[in-house]
Amino acid sequence: MQSIQANNYPVHFNGTGYEKLNQHLKENKYSNLFIIADTNTNEHCLSKFLPLLETDLTVEIVEFEAGEINKNIETCIEIWKVLTELGADRKTLIINVGGGVVTDLGGFVASTFKRGVDFIHVPTTLLSMVDASVGGKNGVDLGNLKNQIGVINTPKMVIVDTQYLETVPQNEMRSGLAEMLKHGLIFDKAYWESFLDVKSINYDDLDELIHRSVEIKNIIVMQDPTEKNIRKALNFGHTLGHAIEGYFLENEAKTTLLHGEAIAVGMILESYISWQKNLISKEEYDQIKTTLKSIYDDVVFEENDIDPILELLIHDKKNEYGTIQFALIEGIGKIKINQSVENELILKAFEDYKS
């Protein structure tokens, strides 16, 4: 499968990735190599990855507890301490093997340790393959505020190998699928339509579907690496979705949502807003809502949940000059950025979601 050239780095697929990785190791004089993984990927993925690594370098594995709740600066501090104690220096290479939490956090750790060391992403979940590991965003959460602290800095390469998906639970696969659906809604109507009957999808074609999703995101990011303009299109479903995800993460009375589960709700809500603003037709909205609700379980919102979610919107990093900014779809496959939405319309969107 053809590699994709991103902004200053390539995305390689399956076996090609390890050939390129080992070539990179031969061509660069690294002092040592650290692999950052969480408890899940250490257990399920490193046994697949390590035998493919061809190097005489000292390899150290740095593990942290899995889960979004651990994607914070405290975890970074512990990892920075371990790197220091084990002799990491400016010529260290860090390889992040794991899902979006690992690639986000590991990229941030590498980008800030000794003012930045080289790093490579090996995403092991569908979500991280099509979204988190691509685009150069690295960071951590600040309490329940998603990705509030971070940098934009690119890896030396990304290796997307679908063999790791063999151990990924179905709910995690659905979580990643949400980002693929988003890429269709904002950029490629035909790609969106390929998912309309999700039960009929031939998962032998999963490699091609993942490749196209990465391609779409890369096309957008290449035009706007620092998210000043069109890259904001990738925020569709995320303005409300991130607020919902953060609220459910911090509220002990709620069951924590996976990223894609929250983004699926956000896409329904923001599609409703798009319809109410005459950006999409009622038929298009019904299609989006029906399709997403056929894949994802309904999330229950009590009356007293909505105000705290709206309060979290104020702190969303996408806001400018105190105004909440939305990326809304303008017909399936197109996007309109920098859209202001009044609270009354957001409340109506939640009401419609419940129906």
C-alpha positions in Angstrom: 0.0 0.0 0.0 1.4 3.4 -1.0 2.9 5.5 1.7 1.4 9.0 2.2 3.7 12.0 2.4 2.5 14.3 5.2 3.9 17.6 6.4 7.7 16.8 6.9 7.1 13.1 7.5 5.7 9.9 5.8 2.9 7.6 6.9 3.9 4.1 6.0 1.5 1.1 6.0 2.0 -2.5 7.2 5.3 -4.2 6.3 6.7 -1.2 4.5 6.7 0.7 7.8 9.2 -1.7 9.5 11.5 -1.6 6.5 11.5 2.2 6.6 11.9 2.2 10.4 14.9 -0.1 10.4 16.4 1.9 7.5 15.9 5.1 9.6 17.7 3.5 12.6 20.7 2.5 10.4 21.0 6.0 8.9 20.7 8.0 12.1 23.2 7.7 15.0 20.8 7.5 18.0 22.3 7.0 21.4 19.4 4.9 22.7 15.8 4.0 22.1 12.8 4.3 24.4 9.4 2.8 23.7 6.5 4.5 25.4 3.4 2.2 25.8 0.5 1.9 28.1 -0.4 -1.2 30.0 -2.7 -2.4 27.2 -0.2 -2.1 24.4 2.6 -3.4 26.5 0.5 -6.6 27.0 -1.0 -7.0 23.6 1.2 -5.2 21.0 4.9 -5.1 22.0 5.2 -8.8 21.4 4.3 -8.2 17.8 6.4 -5.0 17.4 9.7 -5.8 19.1 10.7 -8.8 16.9 10.4 -6.5 13.9 12.9 -4.0 15.3 16.4 -4.4 13.9 18.9 -2.4 16.1 21.8 -2.8 18.4 20.7 0.1 20.5 19.7 -0.2 24.1 15.9 -0.4 24.1 14.0 0.6 27.3 10.2 0.3 27.7 8.4 3.0 29.6 4.9 2.0 30.6 2.1 4.0 32.1 -1.4 3.1 33.1 -3.9 2.9 30.3 -6.9 5.3 30.0 -7.7 8.9 29.1 -7.8 9.8 32.8 -4.0 9.3 32.8 -3.4 11.6 29.8 -2.2 14.5 32.0 0.9 16.5 32.9 1.5 14.3 36.0 2.1 11.2 33.8 4.4 13.3 31.7 6.5 14.3 34.7 6.9 10.7 35.7 8.0 9.7 32.2 10.4 12.7 32.0 11.9 11.5 35.3 12.3 7.9 34.0 13.9 9.1 30.8 16.4 11.2 32.8 17.2 8.4 35.2 17.8 5.9 32.3 20.1 8.2 30.4 18.0 9.7 27.7 19.7 12.6 25.9 19.3 14.8 22.8 20.1 11.9 20.5 17.5 9.6 22.0 14.7 8.2 19.8 11.3 7.7 21.3 8.8 5.3 19.7 5.2 5.6 20.9 3.4 2.3 20.5 -0.3 2.5 21.4 -3.6 4.3 20.9 -4.4 8.0 20.8 -3.6 8.5 24.5 -0.1 7.1 24.0 0.6 9.0 20.7 -0.8 12.3 22.1 1.1 12.0 25.4 4.2 10.4 24.0 4.6 13.0 21.2 4.2 15.7 23.8 6.8 14.1 26.1 9.3 13.8 23.2 8.6 17.3 21.9 9.4 18.9 25.3 12.1 16.6 26.7 15.5 18.5 26.4 13.7 20.9 24.1 12.7 18.1 21.8 13.9 14.6 20.7 13.0 12.6 17.6 9.9 10.4 17.9 7.9 7.9 15.8 4.3 6.9 16.2 3.1 3.3 15.8 -0.7 3.6 16.4 -2.4 0.4 17.5 -6.1 1.3 17.6 -8.3 2.4 14.7 -8.8 5.8 16.3 -5.1 6.5 16.5 -4.5 5.2 13.0 -7.0 7.5 11.3 -6.8 10.5 13.6 -4.6 10.9 16.7 -1.2 9.9 15.2 -1.6 12.0 12.0 -1.3 15.7 11.8 1.4 16.7 14.4 -0.8 17.5 17.3 0.6 16.3 20.7 -0.7 17.1 24.1 -2.5 16.2 27.3 -5.7 17.1 29.1 -6.1 19.7 31.9 -8.6 18.1 34.2 -11.7 17.5 32.1 -10.6 20.0 29.4 -9.4 17.9 26.4 -6.0 18.5 24.9 -5.7 21.8 26.6 -1.9 21.6 26.9 0.2 20.7 23.9 2.3 21.5 20.8 2.2 20.9 17.1 5.3 19.0 16.2 5.7 16.2 13.6 7.2 12.7 14.1 9.9 11.3 11.9 7.3 8.8 10.6 4.0 7.1 11.4 3.6 3.3 10.9 0.0 2.1 10.4 -0.1 -1.7 10.7 -3.6 -3.2 10.8 -2.3 -6.4 12.5 -2.6 -4.6 15.8 -6.4 -4.3 15.3 -6.8 -8.0 15.9 -6.7 -7.4 19.7 -8.9 -4.2 19.7 -12.4 -4.6 21.2 -15.4 -3.9 19.1 -16.3 -0.7 21.1 -12.8 0.7 20.5 -13.2 -0.1 16.7 -16.5 1.8 16.7 -14.7 4.7 18.5 -12.2 4.9 15.6 -14.9 4.5 13.0 -16.5 7.8 14.2 -13.5 9.8 12.9 -13.7 7.9 9.6 -17.3 8.9 9.3 -16.4 12.5 10.1 -13.9 12.5 7.3 -16.6 11.5 4.9 -19.1 14.1 6.2 -16.7 17.0 5.9 -14.8 16.1 2.7 -16.0 13.1 0.7 -19.6 12.3 0.2 -18.9 9.0 -1.6 -16.7 7.9 1.3 -19.5 8.7 3.8 -22.0 6.7 1.7 -19.7 3.7 1.8 -20.6 3.4 5.5 -24.4 3.9 5.2 -25.0 0.1 5.6 -22.3 -0.5 8.1 -23.2 -4.2 8.5 -22.5 -4.9 4.9 -18.9 -3.4 5.0 -16.3 -5.9 3.9 -13.6 -5.6 6.5 -11.2 -7.2 4.0 -11.3 -3.7 2.6 -10.4 -2.1 6.0 -6.9 -1.3 4.9 -8.2 0.7 1.9 -10.8 2.5 4.1 -8.1 3.4 6.7 -5.8 4.6 3.9 -8.5 6.9 2.4 -9.3 8.3 5.9 -5.6 9.1 6.5 -5.4 10.6 3.0 -8.4 12.9 3.7 -7.0 14.2 7.0 -3.6 14.7 5.4 -5.0 16.7 2.5 -6.6 19.1 5.0 -3.7 19.3 7.4 -1.2 20.0 4.6 -3.2 23.1 3.6 -3.2 24.5 7.2 -0.7 22.8 9.5 -1.2 25.2 12.4 -5.1 25.3 12.3 -5.6 28.9 11.4 -8.1 28.1 8.6 -9.4 25.0 6.8 -7.9 22.5 9.4 -10.7 23.7 11.7 -12.9 21.5 9.5 -11.6 18.5 11.4 -13.3 19.9 14.5 -16.7 19.0 13.2 -18.5 17.1 16.0 -15.7 17.9 18.4 -16.9 21.2 19.8 -19.8 19.6 21.6 -18.3 16.1 21.5 -15.2 17.1 23.5 -17.4 18.9 26.1 -19.5 15.8 26.5 -16.5 13.6 26.7 -14.9 15.7 29.4 -18.1 16.0 31.4 -18.6 12.2 31.4 -14.9 11.6 32.3 -15.0 13.8 35.4 -18.5 13.0 36.6 -18.4 9.9 38.9 -22.1 9.3 38.4 -21.5 8.8 34.6 -20.0 6.0 32.6 -17.0 7.3 30.9 -17.4 7.6 27.1 -14.9 6.6 24.5 -13.7 9.4 22.3 -15.6 8.2 19.3 -18.8 7.6 21.2 -18.8 11.3 22.4 -17.8 12.5 18.9 -20.7 10.5 17.4 -23.1 12.4 19.6 -21.4 15.7 18.8 -21.8 15.0 15.1 -25.5 14.4 15.5 -25.9 17.6 17.5 -23.8 19.7 15.1 -25.6 18.2 12.1 -28.9 19.3 13.7 -27.4 22.8 14.1 -26.3 22.7 10.4 -29.8 21.8 9.4 -31.4 24.6 11.5 -29.0 27.0 9.9 -30.1 25.8 6.4 -26.7 24.4 5.6 -28.0 20.9 5.0 -31.4 19.5 4.1 -33.8 17.7 6.5 -33.1 14.5 4.4 -29.4 14.8 4.9 -29.8 15.4 8.6 -32.1 12.4 9.0 -29.6 10.2 7.1 -26.8 11.3 9.4 -28.8 10.8 12.6 -30.2 7.5 11.5 -26.8 6.1 10.4 -24.9 7.2 13.6 -27.6 6.0 15.9 -27.6 2.6 14.1 -23.9 2.2 15.1 -23.7 3.9 18.5 -25.8 3.4 21.6 -27.8 6.4 22.8 -26.1 8.5 25.5 -28.6 9.5 28.2 -28.5 13.1 29.2 -30.4 14.2 32.3 -31.8 17.7 32.7 -28.9 18.8 35.0 -26.2 17.5 32.6 -26.7 20.1 29.9 -25.6 23.3 31.8 -22.2 21.8 32.9 -21.6 20.6 29.4 -22.3 24.1 28.0 -19.9 25.6 30.6 -17.1 23.4 29.3 -17.6 24.9 25.9 -16.3 28.2 27.2 -12.9 26.7 27.8 -12.7 24.9 24.4 -9.3 25.7 22.8 -11.1 26.4 19.5 -12.8 29.4 20.9 -11.6 32.9 19.8 -12.2 36.2 21.5 -14.6 34.5 24.0 -16.8 33.2 21.1 -17.6 29.5 20.7 -16.6 28.5 17.2 -18.2 25.6 15.4 -17.3 23.8 12.1 -20.6 22.9 10.5 -21.3 20.8 7.4 -22.6 22.7 4.4 -24.0 19.7 2.5 -22.5 16.3 3.1 -18.9 16.4 2.0 -18.4 20.1 2.6 -17.7 22.3 5.6 -18.2 25.8 6.9 -15.9 27.0 9.6 -16.0 29.8 12.2 -19.7 29.5 12.9 -21.2 31.0 16.0 -24.1 29.2 17.6 -26.5 30.5 20.2 -27.2 28.4 23.4 -30.9 28.2 22.5 -30.1 26.3 19.4 -27.6 24.0 21.2 -30.4 23.2 23.7 -32.8 22.4 20.9 -30.1 20.0 19.4 -30.0 18.1 22.7 -33.7 17.8 22.8 -33.8 16.5 19.2 -31.0 14.0 20.0 -33.2 12.5 22.7 -36.1 12.0 20.3 
